[in-house]
């Protein structure tokens, strides 16, 4: 029996949750780009957004290790928070939240795939 049939509509909602950080981050950076300038955004961020999108795709395919790419995104934010550049917002708390979020999703997906 397919796991999608077993859990019904809950699976669809969980699959949307895999892309939630990507959607929120994309909207935030597009908003910043429109308000200020797209050149004000570090090009490294666009690479991290691609990594975050790939993380969501891997987790939709029930690959629990796709969460490691999301955790990599969070670790990059934590490391960017250590560089004091006079920004108004420190990235470290956001990175910790993102790491915890993806660790939970990865654990939940691993548990779902290994149920007998």
Secondary structure as GFF3:
##gff-version 3
##sequence-region A 1 116
A	DSSP	alpha_helix	3	7	.	.	.	ID=ss1
A	DSSP	alpha_helix	9	35	.	.	.	ID=ss2
A	DSSP	three_ten_helix	38	40	.	.	.	ID=ss3
A	DSSP	alpha_helix	43	60	.	.	.	ID=ss4
A	DSSP	three_ten_helix	64	66	.	.	.	ID=ss5
A	DSSP	alpha_helix	67	82	.	.	.	ID=ss6
A	DSSP	alpha_helix	92	113	.	.	.	ID=ss7
###
